[in-house]
Amino acid sequence: MSRIIDWVATQPWAQLDRPGDPRVGMAGGSYGAGIQYATASVDHRVDALAPIVGWHSLVTSLYKDRTFKQGWNTLLYGAGLAAGNADGLKGGPAGVQTGGLDPHITSSYTSANATGRISAADQAWFAGRGPGDAGIAKIRAPTLVIGGTVDTLFPLDEDIAIYDVLKRNRTPVKMMWFCGGHGTCLTGTGDPGDKGPTTFDLGSEHVAQAQLAWFTRYLKGDKRQSTGPGFEWLADDAKWRSAPAWPVKAGRPVTATGRGTLKLVKGYSSGEATAAGIAPAGQSLQVRVRVPRRAQLLGAPRLTLVYRGKGSPADGRVFAQIVDVRRKLVVGNQVTPVPLRLDGRRHTVSRLLDPIAASARRGGRYTLQIISSSRVWTPQRGSGTVHVSRARLVLPTAR
């Protein structure tokens, strides 16, 4: 990218801020977002960014809590392998690898597909593909961070991590959450004439207008242009809301507690490769959640389990998701792994689930489901029983 910027600087149509420094903005989604973060972290000639559904870390997104995100990894590996092999047939300069995949990609996929785990060396390789806190901290370009509420490849915690570092370093930043990204929007995009579910959508009309405003202000340099509130989100009622910044002012959280027993069964129990699905009642530990008043459920729910588990292997996993009872769907299509120690002893584990944006009615009914496995993640590889003496869920709300 820096070589491309060098080339742009030599073109007669380029607007230069100084010799060798053209006025440059970057936009795009997925890999097109990741490359923006990488470029701006090493080349400060970039003047403005508008990345959509990028990643903060390939470790936290693809291997959260040392758990293999098998659904997405399989899709990405298959596509990458085919493209890499096709490119390799074209040949290239002597000593330059033009095809195939880096050995760490194949090693991690093969190992995780067989065991659900990756080696320390492979994990370090993915961590090195950034940007991570160190890379984001070097970005000086004003950045419009755009995340997807139904993005199960790079969930909203990736965007929040990026936003937090930029804000801490006083880089001009705004964050937006829309219903799209790597996943399927089932609750409406908020656009006029919305005709139903959209899959792998990288924006909406409102998001596009926000990008134009961002580039008008920071790329064209028009200081009269407003870029709007510092944080905007689309809840699952297809309505846009806003706050001056993230985090929003917190309202009274919605809490729920329960208990029960869950059997761990080898294989898969629910969901699809890119989206969580509702598990049958007999295959999940369920905790009823009742919302006492209208509320915007916004951010990462906190789940705490007090449990005893016995099984093999002792390093176990369960998965947590929140079901909208009225709509009969998993909120945001999100499901989060929760690591357990299945040694027969009493343990407590606490985890933040993937962030959500749900508009809850007064008396709204939800269900916390703790399940043995989900097709988004690695299949359950062990068997055993988990006795949960206390499950506590805390749903954050916006005031």
Buried (B, 14 or more C-beta within 10 A) or exposed (E): BEEEBEEBBEEEEBEEEEEEBBBBBBBBBBEBBBBBBBBBBBBEBBBBBBBBBBBBBBBBBBBBEBBBBBBBBBBBBEEBBEEBEEBBEEEEEEEEEEBBBEEBBBBBBEBBBEEBBBEEEBBEBBBEBBBBBEBBBBBBBBBBBBBBBBBBBBBBBBBBBBBBBBBEEEBBBBBBBBBBBBBBBBBBBBBEEBEEBBEBBBBBEBBEEBBBBBBBBBBBEEEEBEBBBBBBBBBBBBEBBEBEBBBBEEBEBBEBBBBBEBBBBEEBBBBBBBBBBBBEEEBBBBBEBEBEEEBBBBBBBBBBBBBBBBBEEBBBBBBBBBBBBEEEBBBBBBBBBBBBBBEEEEBEBEBBBBBBBBBBEEEBBBBBBBBBBBBBBBBBBBBBEBBBEEBBBBBBBBE
